[in-house]
């Protein structure tokens, strides 16, 4: 019975998540399976992978063939690396302690890269939020200025302007004009 490690689709339309299962290669995609060894959710950033490492390693060593996507998942989780190292131990290239040491070094490097990626995504998200808040504040300031102008125009239109009467023109006497002096007696 040829076994496959493959994904079994679940979830709703447009928002799928997958179970990682061991199944007979002749069984339908969402049909009968032998064992469920994990789950994969591509909707999160970064994608969430929950895998029973030892069971996946067991099935890989017994000859189960992963599909392309599950091969990528198993590779990211280190199952393929561990299988490769165990094959090296069987061939006598190095001992089990060396294999564990190499795998631990690989795993710490992988985890540090994941943490670094998560921190970078969080920093980008914070920067985006700050930029959006700044843009929103500018838009709100422009709207407030426009609203204040409209209110001022409405107030000016509501209050009638006082009518200004023209003062009678005052005739000025020229400086050279003779001044009549009348003596009051």
Residue frames as qw, qx, qy, qz and C-alpha x, y, z in Angstrom:
[[0.000, 0.891, 0.454, 0.000, 0.00, 0.00, 0.00],
 [0.437, 0.306, -0.021, 0.846, 1.77, 3.21, -1.16],
 [0.268, -0.781, -0.453, 0.337, 1.31, 5.92, 1.46],
 [0.292, 0.597, 0.111, 0.739, 1.41, 9.65, 0.89],
 [0.253, -0.506, -0.402, 0.720, 1.89, 12.57, 3.25],
 [0.117, 0.430, 0.465, 0.765, -0.51, 15.17, 1.95],
 [0.143, 0.039, 0.295, -0.944, -2.83, 18.02, 2.80],
 [0.048, -0.523, -0.845, -0.100, -6.53, 17.61, 3.51],
 [0.015, -0.340, -0.110, -0.934, -8.53, 20.80, 2.91],
 [0.220, -0.619, -0.702, 0.275, -10.81, 22.26, 5.57],
 [0.095, -0.374, -0.117, 0.915, -12.33, 25.67, 6.21],
 [0.437, 0.713, 0.437, -0.332, -14.64, 27.84, 4.22],
 [0.622, 0.624, 0.285, 0.379, -14.45, 29.21, 0.72],
 [0.250, 0.840, -0.107, 0.470, -11.57, 31.66, 0.39],
 [0.300, -0.710, 0.496, -0.399, -10.22, 30.82, 3.86],
 [0.935, 0.026, -0.348, -0.055, -8.82, 27.31, 3.75],
 [0.289, -0.661, 0.672, -0.168, -6.63, 25.59, 6.28],
 [0.760, 0.272, -0.564, -0.174, -5.24, 22.09, 5.96],
 [0.809, -0.449, 0.366, -0.099, -4.67, 18.96, 8.00],
 [0.273, 0.580, -0.756, -0.128, -1.41, 17.14, 7.27],
 [0.880, -0.104, 0.320, -0.336, -2.35, 13.47, 6.96],
 [0.130, -0.309, 0.909, 0.249, -0.91, 10.10, 6.07],
 [0.747, 0.320, 0.265, -0.518, -3.21, 8.47, 3.51],
 [0.678, 0.148, 0.659, 0.288, -3.32, 5.77, 0.90],
 [0.084, -0.291, 0.391, 0.869, -2.40, 7.34, -2.43],
 [0.073, -0.301, -0.808, -0.502, -5.62, 5.92, -3.96],
 [0.106, -0.640, -0.666, 0.368, -7.90, 7.57, -1.38],
 [0.165, 0.834, 0.313, 0.424, -9.69, 10.85, -2.25],
 [0.253, 0.505, -0.272, 0.779, -8.15, 14.14, -1.07],
 [0.364, -0.405, 0.338, -0.768, -10.62, 14.69, 1.76],
 [0.847, -0.138, -0.407, -0.312, -11.41, 11.01, 2.25],
 [0.898, -0.435, -0.048, 0.041, -10.18, 8.27, 4.52],
 [0.279, 0.753, -0.517, 0.295, -6.71, 8.68, 6.02],
 [0.763, -0.055, -0.586, 0.267, -4.42, 6.59, 8.20],
 [0.525, -0.512, -0.362, 0.576, -3.16, 9.22, 10.65],
 [0.100, 0.948, 0.103, 0.285, -3.31, 12.97, 11.14],
 [0.740, -0.136, -0.206, 0.625, 0.14, 14.34, 11.96],
 [0.265, -0.309, -0.121, 0.905, -0.44, 18.07, 11.96],
 [0.270, 0.840, 0.464, -0.075, -2.08, 21.16, 10.53],
 [0.403, 0.003, 0.249, 0.881, -1.10, 24.01, 8.24],
 [0.122, 0.856, 0.448, -0.227, -2.76, 27.44, 8.17],
 [0.511, 0.217, 0.254, 0.792, -1.52, 29.65, 5.31],
 [0.048, -0.852, -0.385, -0.351, -3.86, 32.50, 6.28],
 [0.487, -0.832, -0.024, 0.263, -1.61, 33.81, 9.06],
 [0.523, 0.752, -0.228, 0.332, 1.56, 35.77, 8.48],
 [0.235, 0.366, -0.838, -0.330, 3.89, 33.86, 8.70],
 [0.754, -0.099, -0.498, -0.417, 1.98, 30.62, 8.05],
 [0.560, -0.458, 0.547, -0.421, 1.19, 28.54, 11.13],
 [0.697, 0.205, -0.676, -0.125, 2.44, 24.95, 11.09],
 [0.618, -0.438, 0.522, -0.391, 1.65, 22.48, 13.88],
 [0.741, 0.337, -0.562, -0.149, 3.39, 19.16, 13.27],
 [0.861, -0.429, 0.268, -0.057, 3.96, 15.98, 15.26],
 [0.175, 0.772, -0.592, -0.154, 7.67, 15.84, 14.46],
 [0.358, -0.318, 0.877, -0.038, 8.37, 12.26, 15.62],
 [0.684, 0.363, 0.604, -0.185, 5.38, 10.80, 13.76],
 [0.534, 0.806, -0.115, -0.229, 6.31, 12.67, 10.57],
 [0.006, 0.666, -0.740, -0.088, 9.89, 11.39, 10.87],
 [0.563, -0.054, 0.814, -0.129, 8.60, 7.84, 11.45],
 [0.704, 0.568, 0.383, -0.188, 6.43, 7.94, 8.32],
 [0.364, 0.833, -0.370, -0.190, 9.25, 9.43, 6.25],
 [0.165, -0.516, 0.840, 0.026, 11.62, 6.65, 7.33],
 [0.602, 0.139, 0.774, -0.143, 9.01, 3.96, 6.54],
 [0.314, 0.099, 0.714, 0.618, 8.73, 5.21, 2.96],
 [0.225, 0.793, 0.527, -0.207, 5.74, 7.57, 2.86],
 [0.421, 0.252, 0.320, 0.811, 6.09, 10.00, -0.05],
 [0.012, 0.628, 0.345, -0.698, 5.23, 13.66, 0.62],
 [0.439, 0.782, 0.385, 0.217, 3.51, 15.82, -1.96],
 [0.458, 0.484, -0.037, 0.744, 5.31, 18.97, -3.12],
 [0.269, -0.747, 0.031, -0.607, 3.65, 21.28, -0.59],
 [0.827, -0.558, 0.015, -0.072, 4.06, 18.89, 2.32],
 [0.824, 0.124, -0.101, 0.544, 7.70, 18.36, 1.31],
 [0.183, 0.617, -0.107, 0.758, 8.21, 22.12, 1.70],
 [0.586, -0.681, 0.028, -0.437, 6.45, 22.06, 5.08],
 [0.942, -0.289, -0.045, 0.163, 8.47, 19.08, 6.31],
 [0.652, 0.348, -0.116, 0.663, 11.65, 20.72, 5.10],
 [0.083, -0.707, 0.098, -0.696, 10.82, 23.95, 6.93],
 [0.737, -0.594, 0.077, -0.312, 10.13, 22.03, 10.13],
 [0.103, -0.672, 0.729, -0.078, 13.36, 20.02, 9.86],
 [0.899, -0.021, 0.386, -0.205, 11.94, 16.54, 9.29],
 [0.829, 0.541, -0.098, 0.099, 13.85, 16.09, 6.04],
 [0.148, 0.769, -0.536, 0.315, 17.07, 17.37, 7.65],
 [0.596, -0.423, 0.603, -0.319, 16.70, 14.94, 10.55],
 [0.945, 0.221, 0.222, -0.098, 16.01, 12.05, 8.13],
 [0.607, 0.711, -0.304, 0.185, 19.09, 12.99, 6.14],
 [0.119, -0.688, 0.624, -0.352, 21.24, 13.05, 9.28],
 [0.790, -0.209, 0.509, -0.270, 19.87, 9.68, 10.45],
 [0.903, 0.429, 0.006, 0.018, 20.71, 8.17, 7.08],
 [0.325, 0.758, -0.486, 0.288, 24.25, 9.53, 7.50],
 [0.483, -0.506, 0.628, -0.342, 24.46, 7.80, 10.90],
 [0.930, 0.095, 0.313, -0.170, 23.27, 4.50, 9.36],
 [0.768, 0.600, -0.160, 0.159, 25.92, 4.75, 6.64],
 [0.803, -0.348, -0.086, 0.476, 28.61, 5.46, 9.26],
 [0.370, 0.695, 0.022, 0.616, 29.52, 8.96, 8.08],
 [0.034, -0.457, 0.451, -0.766, 29.26, 10.24, 11.67],
 [0.200, -0.207, -0.900, 0.329, 27.81, 9.18, 15.00],
 [0.195, -0.719, -0.646, -0.167, 24.40, 9.94, 16.53],
 [0.360, -0.687, -0.241, 0.584, 25.81, 12.60, 18.87],
 [0.224, -0.198, 0.353, 0.886, 27.24, 14.51, 15.90],
 [0.042, -0.450, -0.715, -0.533, 23.90, 14.19, 14.10],
 [0.289, -0.778, -0.535, 0.156, 22.06, 15.66, 17.12],
 [0.355, -0.534, 0.006, 0.768, 24.61, 18.47, 17.37],
 [0.140, 0.043, 0.528, 0.837, 24.20, 19.37, 13.69],
 [0.152, -0.603, -0.705, -0.340, 20.43, 19.23, 13.92],
 [0.338, -0.744, -0.400, 0.415, 20.39, 21.43, 17.05],
 [0.272, -0.360, 0.192, 0.871, 22.61, 24.00, 15.32],
 [0.013, 0.268, 0.655, 0.707, 20.34, 24.00, 12.27],
 [0.248, -0.687, -0.680, -0.056, 17.21, 24.32, 14.43],
 [0.311, -0.668, -0.238, 0.633, 18.56, 27.31, 16.42],
 [0.167, -0.158, 0.392, 0.891, 19.52, 29.07, 13.19],
 [0.104, -0.433, -0.738, -0.507, 16.07, 28.40, 11.74],
 [0.302, -0.732, -0.578, 0.196, 14.31, 29.65, 14.89],
 [0.281, -0.521, -0.035, 0.805, 16.42, 32.81, 15.01],
 [0.057, 0.067, 0.546, 0.833, 15.49, 33.54, 11.39],
 [0.213, -0.598, -0.728, -0.259, 11.80, 33.04, 12.20],
 [0.333, -0.706, -0.388, 0.490, 12.03, 35.37, 15.22],
 [0.241, -0.300, 0.231, 0.894, 13.85, 37.93, 13.11],
 [0.040, -0.305, -0.673, -0.673, 11.15, 37.74, 10.43],
 [0.283, -0.702, -0.654, 0.014, 8.37, 38.14, 13.00],
 [0.326, -0.616, -0.177, 0.695, 10.10, 41.17, 14.54],
 [0.149, -0.086, 0.430, 0.887, 10.55, 42.72, 11.10],
 [0.142, -0.499, -0.720, -0.460, 6.87, 42.18, 10.30],
 [0.335, -0.734, -0.513, 0.293, 5.86, 43.71, 13.64],
 [0.291, -0.454, 0.053, 0.840, 8.12, 46.73, 13.04],
 [0.036, 0.150, 0.583, 0.798, 6.68, 47.22, 9.54],
 [0.235, -0.642, -0.710, -0.172, 3.17, 47.00, 10.98],
 [0.339, -0.691, -0.321, 0.552, 3.98, 49.63, 13.64],
 [0.210, -0.253, 0.287, 0.900, 5.53, 51.93, 11.03],
 [0.067, -0.368, -0.700, -0.608, 2.47, 51.51, 8.83],
 [0.290, -0.723, -0.617, 0.111, 0.15, 52.29, 11.74],
 [0.309, -0.576, -0.101, 0.751, 2.17, 55.43, 12.58],
 [0.112, -0.034, 0.485, 0.867, 2.10, 56.58, 8.96],
 [0.165, -0.529, -0.734, -0.392, -1.64, 55.98, 8.72],
 [0.325, -0.724, -0.481, 0.373, -2.25, 57.84, 12.01],
 [0.256, -0.408, 0.117, 0.869, -0.18, 60.79, 10.80],
 [0.005, -0.181, -0.625, -0.760, -2.04, 60.89, 7.48],
 [0.253, -0.646, -0.710, -0.118, -5.37, 60.69, 9.29],
 [0.317, -0.644, -0.296, 0.630, -4.36, 63.53, 11.62],
 [0.144, -0.191, 0.331, 0.913, -3.47, 65.70, 8.61],
 [0.141, -0.396, -0.721, -0.550, -6.81, 64.91, 6.97],
 [0.324, -0.697, -0.611, 0.190, -8.65, 65.71, 10.21],
 [0.279, -0.494, -0.074, 0.820, -6.75, 68.99, 10.55],
 [0.022, 0.039, 0.512, 0.858, -7.68, 69.97, 6.97],
 [0.250, -0.548, -0.742, -0.297, -11.33, 69.05, 7.62],
 [0.344, -0.662, -0.461, 0.481, -11.35, 71.08, 10.85],
 [0.184, -0.319, 0.146, 0.918, -9.91, 74.13, 9.06],
 [0.105, -0.238, -0.653, -0.711, -12.50, 73.81, 6.29],
 [0.322, -0.629, -0.708, -0.008, -15.29, 73.45, 8.84],
 [0.304, -0.571, -0.271, 0.713, -14.09, 76.52, 10.78],
 [0.067, -0.105, 0.364, 0.923, -14.05, 78.53, 7.54],
 [0.217, -0.427, -0.736, -0.479, -17.60, 77.44, 6.69],
 [0.348, -0.662, -0.592, 0.301, -18.80, 78.37, 10.20],
 [0.234, -0.433, -0.035, 0.870, -17.15, 81.78, 9.97],
 [0.053, -0.092, -0.546, -0.831, -18.77, 82.39, 6.56],
 [0.294, -0.549, -0.754, -0.209, -22.15, 81.30, 7.90],
 [0.324, -0.633, -0.425, 0.559, -21.86, 83.62, 10.89],
 [0.146, -0.270, 0.198, 0.931, -20.81, 86.50, 8.64],
 [0.153, -0.261, -0.669, -0.679, -23.78, 85.88, 6.36],
 [0.330, -0.594, -0.732, 0.050, -26.24, 85.66, 9.27],
 [0.255, -0.664, -0.266, 0.650, -25.29, 89.00, 10.84],
 [0.413, 0.825, 0.287, 0.259, -26.37, 91.93, 8.64],
 [0.525, 0.063, -0.068, 0.846, -23.63, 94.45, 8.05],
 [0.050, -0.754, -0.359, 0.548, -24.43, 97.91, 9.55],
 [0.464, 0.752, 0.301, 0.359, -25.23, 100.49, 6.90],
 [0.477, -0.313, -0.029, 0.821, -22.55, 103.12, 6.75],
 [0.218, 0.923, 0.317, -0.027, -23.87, 106.66, 6.19],
 [0.579, 0.343, 0.013, 0.740, -21.65, 109.05, 4.43],
 [0.284, -0.651, -0.282, 0.645, -20.73, 112.11, 6.47],
 [0.357, 0.917, 0.177, 0.005, -21.40, 115.47, 4.78],
 [0.700, 0.311, -0.036, 0.642, -18.36, 116.80, 3.12],
 [0.349, -0.803, -0.134, 0.465, -16.63, 119.51, 5.09],
 [0.513, 0.791, 0.052, 0.328, -15.59, 122.39, 2.99],
 [0.660, -0.365, -0.060, 0.654, -12.15, 123.50, 3.64],
 [0.144, 0.980, 0.039, -0.134, -11.17, 127.08, 3.36],
 [0.753, 0.438, -0.133, 0.474, -8.12, 127.82, 1.41],
 [0.602, -0.447, -0.203, 0.630, -5.24, 129.27, 3.40],
 [0.282, 0.060, 0.198, 0.937, -4.92, 132.28, 1.10],
 [0.133, -0.689, -0.582, -0.412, -8.55, 133.21, 1.31],
 [0.005, -0.421, 0.265, -0.868, -9.15, 136.51, 3.07],
 [0.328, -0.426, -0.791, 0.293, -10.57, 136.09, 6.46],
 [0.161, -0.685, -0.195, -0.683, -13.17, 138.61, 7.33],
 [0.340, -0.134, -0.650, 0.667, -12.72, 140.01, 10.68],
 [0.305, -0.695, -0.360, -0.543, -15.70, 141.29, 12.23],
 [0.160, 0.167, -0.590, 0.773, -15.33, 143.06, 15.36],
 [0.400, -0.608, -0.672, -0.137, -18.01, 142.55, 17.77],
 [0.105, 0.306, -0.300, 0.897, -18.77, 145.58, 19.70]]
